[in-house]
Amino acid sequence: MKTHAIIPVFIPHRGCPNDCVFCNQKAITARSADVSPEDVKNIIERYLPTLQGRGLETIEVAFFGGSFTGIPMEEQSAFLKVAKGYKDAGLIDKIHMSTRPDYIDRRILDNLRAYDADTIELGVQSFAPDVLKAANRGHTPDDVYRACELIKDYGFELGIQLMIGLPGDTKEKCLFSAAETVRIAPSIARLYPTIVLRDTELFNMYESGSYKPLTTDEAVDITKDMYRMLNDAGINIIRVGLKSTDLINEGGEISGSTFHPAFRQLVEGAIAREDLEKQLLSLMQGEGGQDGRAYEFLSSGNSFSNMIGNARRNKLYFAGKYPQLRIRYGVDHTLADGRYVVIKC
């Protein structure tokens, strides 16, 4: 049962001074009107009746859409004041925003603390200096380390967002970014494969051949290993892959082959397949891989779809690679989500 809900409030860039190669500023600007504090109130009022009475443990108001702490301080305060009113009234539990590492300083954090904010997510993207430079991020890893330290010193919940497959990126650099994230120990993280959007510098690079996007399989392979590192460290991975938003899905908007509407399931399914096959091979080795041997693959109910795989790809994989075996799939409610067990029958 879902216990956590987010009320999203989209705050437009209104002309972010940075021009990251992957960002479609033209599309963002054309589709997003200015938001007022009254709009924030209306958004919260529209969501609350659908969330109350559902036994939710946490309801958050989250300011997304760009770099919240980069907008003028008085505007930040006006938005935060609305959210704080609902928090003081006990109608929401947390106030959450996303921003850039170089838009964090003590003055900003003092203001966020004054309005009882809770969670700050940083668009880090990579810890590799050359990748940040190639993406024209406008900040360095040092900015990230400084911002993370300040946020944690102030007692805010820290989130880190990473991108996979930026210009100049490699699997080794992505895993380094994941390792640095583990070392910093945020509470939450998001993992996004790089998407090529039209009207971006990245699209021009793609068209010229100077940038080659990852295939979906390549992106899944890298993200899978990053996911394992973060998850094993106890970091809550709240999103893997982009949503099927209008910005992505409208005709001609996206190029390359990295985007998949069920990217998280692809990643979690790949992890399930690895775990299952490792156990299967160990059992087969001990039994000489006899033809006709029967095995059962087990998971919790929540993880069953990942065990089967998106579009049954895991089931098809095992049937094709091990046709001499009889494999059935079942649920064991004693297993933790994300844990898979193979037994011989």
Secondary structure, 3 states (H helix, E strand, C coil): CCCEEEEEEECCCCCCCCCCCCCCHHHHHHHCCCCCHHHHHHHHHHHHHHHCCCCCCEEEEEEECCCHHHCCHHHHHHHHHHHHHHHHCCCCCEEEEEECHHHCCHHHHHHHHHCCCCEEEEEEECCCHHHHHHCCCCCCHHHHHHHHHHHHHCCCEEEEEEEECCCCCCHHHHHHHHHHHHHHCCCEEEEEECCEECCCHHHHHHHHCCCCCCCHHHHHHHHHHHHHHHHHCCCEEEEECCCCCHHHHCCCCEECCCCCCCHHHHHHHHHHHHHHHHHHHHHHHHHCCCCCCEEEEEECCCCHHHHHCHHHHHHHHHHHHCCCCEEEEEECCCCCCCCCEEEEC
